[in-house]
Amino acid sequence: MAEEYTECLLENNKYHEHCPGCKVDQMKKSRRGFPFSELLSVWIIVLCTALPISSLFPFLYFMISDFDIAKKEEDIGFYAGFVGCSFMLGRTLTSVIWGIIADRYGRKPAILIGTASVVIFNTLFGLSVNFWMAIITRFCLGSFNGLLGPIKAYAIEIFRDEYQGLALSAVSTAWGIGLIIGPAMGGFLAQPAKQYPSLFSEESVFGKFPYFLPCLVISCFALLVTIVSLRIPETLHNHKIADDASSHDESIKFLSHDPESHKVTERNEKNSLLKNWPLISSIIVYCILSLHDMAYTEV
């Protein structure tokens, strides 16, 4: 009885008129049926992020060889490792920052910047003329493409409770498919003047930049995704959620006559995330999994 009275008491104050997050909550409450459009949006955004990660591996050896930076053939793998890891290095250094930006300014800006970065830096990587340009463009691509965390938060917030498991599985599925399609595109489309001389000449831009075509195709797809992402709704609440939560807790406290109702919340707020062992252990396990995944892919 107390819970029902609490919901009725807070129903009128639950939604804010100019809050995008509240509009999404109202949309989820009124919508019935399977959310195909939201699922497709999340899927193509994650696919756009995953494609550039591994698309370079089939041609990276030949790219480093063309740069003439390796004195011996045995050194090509050494230099290729730097280009391969520069993307993930940039992502490692900036992922937390992009999470903070997504929490403060919205999920949509972080997503748009991430997809737009693929358009810009992946294209520049295909036009690389030396080793350092390749490293810098890949590092910038990873640094500005930190939307894997925000897109998971977005997927949780845009779907109703009964579809949230499906939303996160769509993220993982699109990621895995991107890691499959990416190398295939890199292998089939690299050095097109040599592979398809009837379609591409040595004097064309694809002959002068033999690794530009796969990057261009991925960048065009990323441009399309960026345009589509302009229409997705923002899910972040822009009102003071802490005040709303406080008033909600006050109502529950009043109804339940429980003077201890705030103590657990206050203790949790004071604890550091670094002392949250379930969180840290999950991060460690994910790091080990990612280490094996990327090492196998590069080898």
C-alpha positions in Angstrom: 0.0 0.0 0.0 2.8 2.4 0.8 4.6 1.7 -2.5 1.4 2.4 -4.5 0.8 5.6 -2.6 4.4 6.7 -3.2 4.1 6.1 -6.9 0.9 8.2 -7.0 2.5 10.9 -5.0 5.5 11.2 -7.3 3.8 10.6 -10.6 3.1 14.3 -11.3 6.7 15.3 -10.5 8.4 12.4 -12.3 8.7 14.1 -15.8 10.2 17.5 -16.6 8.9 19.3 -19.6 12.2 20.3 -21.3 14.3 17.3 -20.3 15.2 15.0 -23.2 15.7 12.1 -20.9 12.2 12.5 -19.5 10.8 12.6 -23.0 12.5 9.3 -23.8 11.1 7.9 -20.5 7.6 9.0 -21.6 8.1 7.5 -25.0 9.2 4.2 -23.5 6.2 4.1 -21.2 3.7 4.7 -24.0 5.4 2.6 -26.7 4.3 -1.0 -27.3 5.9 -3.6 -29.6 9.5 -4.4 -30.5 11.8 -1.4 -30.8 13.3 -2.1 -34.3 14.5 1.4 -35.1 16.3 1.8 -31.8 17.9 -1.6 -32.2 19.1 -0.8 -35.7 20.5 2.6 -34.6 22.6 1.0 -31.8 23.7 -1.8 -34.1 25.0 0.4 -37.0 26.7 2.8 -34.6 28.7 -0.1 -32.9 29.4 -1.6 -36.3 30.8 1.7 -37.5 33.1 1.8 -34.4 34.3 -1.8 -34.8 35.1 -1.8 -38.6 38.3 0.4 -38.4 39.8 -1.5 -35.6 40.8 -4.6 -37.5 40.4 -3.6 -41.2 44.1 -2.7 -41.4 45.5 -6.0 -40.3 45.5 -7.8 -43.7 47.5 -5.0 -45.4 49.5 -3.6 -42.5 52.5 -5.7 -43.3 52.6 -4.4 -46.9 51.9 -0.9 -45.8 54.9 -0.8 -43.5 57.0 -2.4 -46.2 56.0 0.4 -48.6 57.0 3.1 -46.0 60.6 1.8 -46.2 61.1 2.4 -42.5 62.2 -1.2 -41.7 65.8 -1.9 -42.5 65.3 -5.6 -42.6 62.2 -7.7 -43.4 62.2 -9.1 -39.9 61.7 -5.6 -38.6 58.4 -5.0 -40.4 56.4 -6.8 -37.7 58.1 -4.6 -35.0 56.9 -1.4 -36.7 53.5 -2.8 -37.6 52.9 -3.4 -33.9 53.2 0.3 -33.2 50.6 1.2 -35.8 48.3 -1.6 -34.6 48.4 -0.6 -31.0 48.2 3.2 -31.5 44.4 3.0 -31.9 43.9 1.2 -28.6 46.4 3.3 -26.9 44.4 6.4 -27.8 41.2 4.7 -26.7 42.7 3.6 -23.4 43.8 7.2 -22.5 40.5 8.8 -23.4 37.7 6.3 -22.7 37.1 7.6 -19.1 37.1 11.2 -20.4 34.5 10.3 -23.0 32.4 8.6 -20.3 32.6 11.8 -18.2 31.6 13.9 -21.3 28.7 11.5 -22.0 27.5 11.8 -18.4 27.8 15.6 -18.3 26.8 16.8 -21.8 24.9 13.8 -23.2 25.3 10.5 -24.9 24.4 11.9 -28.3 27.4 14.3 -28.6 29.8 11.6 -27.6 28.3 9.3 -30.2 28.4 11.9 -33.0 32.0 12.8 -32.3 33.0 9.2 -32.3 31.3 8.4 -35.6 32.6 11.6 -37.2 36.1 10.8 -36.1 36.0 7.6 -38.1 35.1 9.7 -41.2 38.0 12.1 -40.7 40.9 10.1 -39.3 40.2 6.8 -41.0 40.3 8.6 -44.3 43.5 10.3 -43.4 45.0 6.9 -42.4 44.3 5.6 -45.8 46.2 8.6 -47.3 49.2 8.1 -45.0 52.5 8.7 -46.8 54.8 7.7 -44.0 55.0 5.7 -40.8 54.5 8.6 -38.4 51.4 9.8 -40.2 49.9 6.4 -39.9 50.6 6.2 -36.2 49.2 9.8 -35.5 46.0 9.2 -37.5 45.4 5.9 -35.8 46.1 7.4 -32.4 43.7 10.3 -33.1 41.1 7.8 -34.4 41.2 5.9 -31.1 41.3 9.0 -29.0 38.2 10.5 -30.5 36.3 7.3 -30.9 35.5 6.5 -27.3 31.8 5.8 -27.8 31.8 2.1 -26.8 31.0 3.1 -23.2 28.4 5.8 -24.0 26.6 3.6 -26.5 26.1 0.9 -23.9 24.6 3.5 -21.5 22.5 4.8 -24.4 21.3 1.3 -25.2 20.2 0.7 -21.6 18.4 4.1 -21.5 16.6 4.0 -24.9 15.1 0.5 -24.4 12.4 -0.6 -22.0 13.4 -2.8 -19.2 12.3 -6.1 -20.9 14.6 -5.3 -23.9 17.7 -4.1 -22.1 19.4 -7.5 -22.3 18.7 -7.6 -26.1 20.2 -4.1 -26.4 23.5 -5.1 -24.8 23.6 -8.3 -26.8 23.1 -6.2 -30.0 26.2 -4.2 -29.0 28.3 -7.3 -28.6 26.9 -8.8 -31.8 27.7 -5.7 -33.9 31.1 -5.5 -32.4 31.9 -9.1 -33.3 30.5 -8.8 -36.8 32.6 -5.6 -37.3 35.8 -7.5 -36.3 34.9 -10.1 -39.0 33.9 -7.8 -41.8 36.7 -5.3 -41.2 39.6 -7.6 -42.1 37.6 -9.0 -45.0 37.2 -5.5 -46.4 40.8 -4.7 -45.8 42.0 -7.8 -47.6 39.6 -7.5 -50.6 39.9 -3.8 -51.2 43.6 -3.1 -50.4 46.0 -2.5 -53.4 43.1 -2.4 -55.9 45.3 -1.4 -58.8 47.2 -4.7 -58.4 44.2 -6.9 -57.6 41.7 -5.4 -60.0 43.8 -3.7 -62.8 40.8 -3.6 -65.1 38.9 -1.4 -62.7 41.7 0.7 -61.1 44.8 2.1 -62.9 48.2 2.7 -61.3 47.8 6.5 -62.1 44.6 6.8 -60.2 44.4 7.9 -56.5 43.9 4.3 -55.6 47.1 3.4 -57.4 49.1 6.2 -55.6 47.5 5.3 -52.3 47.0 1.5 -52.4 45.4 1.3 -49.0 43.0 4.1 -49.4 40.0 2.2 -50.8 39.1 0.1 -47.8 39.5 3.1 -45.5 37.3 5.2 -47.9 34.5 2.6 -47.9 34.5 2.4 -44.1 34.6 6.2 -43.9 31.6 6.5 -46.2 29.7 4.1 -44.1 30.6 6.1 -41.0 29.4 9.3 -42.7 26.1 7.7 -43.3 25.9 6.5 -39.7 26.7 10.0 -38.5 23.9 11.5 -40.6 21.5 8.9 -39.2 22.7 9.5 -35.7 21.7 13.2 -35.9 18.1 12.0 -35.5 18.5 9.8 -32.5 17.0 11.2 -29.3 19.2 12.2 -26.3 18.6 10.1 -23.2 20.5 12.1 -20.6 18.4 14.0 -18.0 19.3 17.6 -17.8 17.5 18.4 -14.6 18.8 17.8 -11.1 18.3 14.1 -10.6 19.9 14.2 -7.2 17.2 16.6 -6.0 14.5 14.3 -7.5 16.1 11.3 -5.9 16.3 13.1 -2.6 12.6 14.0 -2.7 11.8 10.4 -3.7 13.8 9.1 -0.7 12.1 11.6 1.6 8.7 10.4 0.5 9.6 6.8 1.1 11.1 7.7 4.4 7.9 9.5 5.4 5.7 6.7 4.4 7.8 3.9 5.9 8.8 5.8 9.0 12.4 4.6 8.5 15.0 7.0 9.9 17.8 4.9 8.6 16.7 5.0 5.0 19.5 7.4 3.8 22.5 6.0 5.6 23.2 3.2 3.0 23.0 5.7 0.1 25.2 8.2 1.8 27.9 5.5 2.6 27.8 4.3 -1.0 28.2 7.8 -2.4 31.3 8.3 -0.2 33.0 5.1 -1.4 35.5 5.4 -4.2 35.0 3.4 -7.4 38.6 2.2 -7.1 37.5 0.5 -3.8 34.6 -1.3 -5.5 36.1 -4.8 -5.9 33.3 -6.3 -8.1 33.8 -3.4 -10.5 37.6 -3.6 -10.5 37.6 -7.4 -10.8 35.3 -7.1 -13.8 37.7 -4.6 -15.4 40.6 -6.9 -14.8 38.8 -9.9 -16.4 37.8 -7.7 -19.4 41.4 -6.5 -19.8 42.7 -10.1 -19.9 40.0 -11.1 -22.4 40.8 -8.1 -24.6 44.5 -8.8 -24.4 44.0 -12.3 -25.8 41.4 -11.1 -28.4 43.6 -8.4 -29.9 46.8 -10.4 -29.7 45.2 -13.3 -31.6 43.8 -10.8 -34.2 47.0 -9.1 -34.9 49.1 -12.3 -35.1 
